[in-house]
């Protein structure tokens, strides 16, 4: 069994739900307080023991590359003005080993994963979607939880959590039964955005995966679906029918920063957790709630 050494972040989408802001600014660079969304994801990957990261980028995504690049002028400015803490933070970011490949056309998540084939080089790999943040405090990172399950099963692991009934039709829903662990299910099928009546469960696939390399041959044979997109879910269903997919109910507070309400929740809750902001911000929120 291979060790999980590599992770992929698909981050090529247009971010249409945040237009006009995302016309020139990648949605993955939208800040949660003072840190871009994608940096939280990169930090989770590193905390999970991953050695190499590939970001699947696209049009107008140069800001992501610039963020993880060195910035000699900024570093000199911070050093000259004695801002040592900020200087250390900036140098830490630029020291992260990140690779990039461009997805030429927006043909779905499955197509984005195909862009990582050469980088993966026939090894299992982690995947975190570029707008999906999970808070675990000092606990085990969500991706590492999935890696542990891969080490037990040797198969693809889909990260999932239970969602409210009204959210079922927005996600890929897991059809499976628990094995070995009440939080670990052997997947028999995945249903993309079903109605509540047709949903086999309320466990939704939520932006984290450990995937075995046999997914690539399946993706290469997967035909485009709605909107001309190649869906990762379709390829995972093929693996599942062969008994090669498990789903794990990972622990952590998950935020879908790809939609406006999820993003605002992330900003507010991360700010409230901050030692330097939390108390004053909480007092401010109480004040304006009483006025509005």
N, C-alpha and C positions, 0 to 999 in steps of 0.2 A: 504494500500500500504506500503510495506516494505521500509525502508531507505536503500540506497546502502552503506553497511559497508565494503564490501570485494572486492578485485580485484585480478585478476589472470594474471600472465605474462608467456606465453608459451616461454620457452627458451631452448628447448631440441634439436633443430636441429643441424646438423653436420656443417653448415656453409661452404659448399663445395666451394662457390664462392670466399672464401678468403684463400683457401689452398695455400701454406703449413702453413701459419700463424695460422690457426684454427685447426691444427692437435692436439695441446695441449692447445691452448688458446681459450676459448669460444668467438664467434663473438660478443656476447653481452658485452664483456669486452674490446673490441677495444676502445681506447680512442678518444674522441672528444676534442682535445687540451689536457687537463689534467684530464678529468673525464670520467670514463667508460660510454659507451652508456646506459647501463641498469640503471645507477644512474639517468640520466635525466628522464627516464621513472618512476622510483620509486618516484622521487621528484614531478612529475606531479600528480601521484596518491595521494600522501600525500596532495598536494595543493588542490586536489579535495574533501578533507574531508573524504577519506577512512581510516578506522581504522586498517584493517588487509590485508596483502599482501601474496599471495602464488606464488612462482616461480616454474614452471614446469621445472625441470632440467633433464639432461641425462648424458651420458658418457662424461668424461673429463670436467665437469662443476664445479668442486670443487672450482675453482677460484672465482666464483660468491658468494658461501657461505662464503669463506674467506674474501671477500671484505666487506660484511655486518656484519662480526663478530668483536669482540673486538680484539685489538692488544696491550696488555700491554707493550711489549718490545718497540714497536714503540712509544707509548704514553710517556713512560718514557724517551726515547731518545729526543723526541721533547720538553718535559718539561725541561730536564736538559740543553738544548741548547737555551732556551728562545723563542722557536718558537710557541708562543701562538695561533696565527691565524690558523696555520696548525693543532695544537693540538685540537682546538675547532672543526675544520672541520672533523677530524678523529673521534672524540667522537660523533659528530652528526650522522655520517654514522652508527657507531656501535650501536646507540640507536634506530635504526629503527626496528620495529617488523616485521620480515619476516619469513614465513614458507616455507618449501620445500617438494616437492614430486617428485619422479623420474618417468619419462615415460620410461618403460623398452624397448620398441621397437618404432622406428620412423614410426608410422602409421598415420601420418597426424595431422592437427590442430584439427579436430574433436575428435580424440583419446586423444590428449593432454588435451582438455577441459574436457573430461570424467574423466581424472585423478583428476580433482578438485571437483568431486561430493561430497565427504565426507566433504571437507573443506567448500564448499558453504552452505551445510545443508539447502536446500530448500529455499534459499533467492535469490533475484536478485543480480547480481554481475557485476563488470566492468571487461573488458579484454583489455589489450594493448599488442600488439606483441612486442617481445623482441628486435627487430631491427628497430623500427618505432618511430622516434623522431619528436615532433612538437614543434616549437618555437612560444611562444605567448608573449614574453617580460613580461610586467607587466599586461597583459590582462588576461582574464579568461582561465584557462587551458582547453585543448580540451576535456578531459574526463569529466570535470565538465559541459561543454556545453551539452554533451550527457545525463548526469544525470538530468539536468533541463528538457530535453525533455521527459525522462522517467517519471518524476513527472507529466507531463501534460497528457501522454498517458497511462501509466501503462503497456507498452508493450516493447518488445525488440527494441533497437535502434542501428542501424548500422551507424558508422561514415563514411562519404563519402566526396569526393571533385571531382570537374571536372578535368579530365586529358586530355592531348592532344590526337588527333586521333591516332597517332602512338603508344600510350601507352595503348590503349583500350584492345588490345589482351593480356596484361600482368596481368589483374586484373579481379575480379568479378564485373560485371557491374549491376547497379540498374535499374530495370524496375518499375517505380512508378509515382504517381501524387502528386503534392503539396497539403497539407491540413493544414488549420489553419495558416500556416506560409510558405512563399515562399521557405524557406530553409528546411522545414520538409515535407518529402514525405511518403505517404503510399505505402509500397512495395507490388507489386503483384508478382514479380519474381526476381531472381538474376541469371544472366548468367555468367558462369565461363569462362573467357578468350575468348570472342567471337571475330570474325573478325569485322572490322569496319562496314562492310555492314550489319551484323546481330545484331550489338549492339543496344539495345533499347534506350540507352542514352550514355553520356560520364561521368556519375557519377560513380566513382569507390569506392568500399569498401576499406578503407585505415587504417586498423590496430587498430581501436578502436570500442568497443562495450559495450553496457549495455544489459545483457542477462537475461531473466527470467528463472527460474529453470525447466520449462517444456521442455527445450532443451535437458535435459539428457535422458528422455525416448525416444525421437526421435533419438538421437545419438546412443543409444543402439540398435535401430532397423535399423540404416543406414548401408548399405552394403559398403564394401570397393570399391573404384573406381580405377582409373588409378594408377598404382604403388602400389596397395594394401593399399591405404591410405583412411582413413575415413575423409571426407571433412566437415568442419563446414558449408560451403555454402549449401551443400545438406540438412542439417538439418534446416537451416534458410529458405530455400525455402518451406519446409513443413509448418513452422510457418507462412510464408508470405501468403500461400494459404488459411490459416485460418484467415487472416486479423490481424495477431498479430506481424507484423514487420513494423517499420518506419525507414527511413534513414534521417540523419541530415547532412546538408552541414556545417561542423564545420569550424571555423575560425582559421587560424594559418599557419605558414610556415612548411610544412611537409617534412621530409627527410627520404628516404628509405635507411637506412645505411646497409641494407643487400646486396646491390650491390655496386661495387667499385666507380662508378661515384657519386651515392647518398651519399656515405660515405665521399668522398673527398669534395663534396659541403658542407656537414655539418661541416667538420673540418675548411675549409676556412671561411665560413660565421660566425660560432661561434667565431673564432679567431678575425675576423674583428669587432665584437661587443664588444670585451673586452676592458675595459679602459686601462689595463696595456699592451696590445699588439696591439690593433687596428691600431693606427697611424703608428707605425713602420712597422707593417706587410703590411699595405696598400702601404706604400712607397716602400717596398721591392717588392711587386707584380708588381707595375708599372715599377720598374726597370728591372725585369727579363722579363716581357712581351715585353719590348722594345728591349731586347737583343736576344730573341728566335724567 
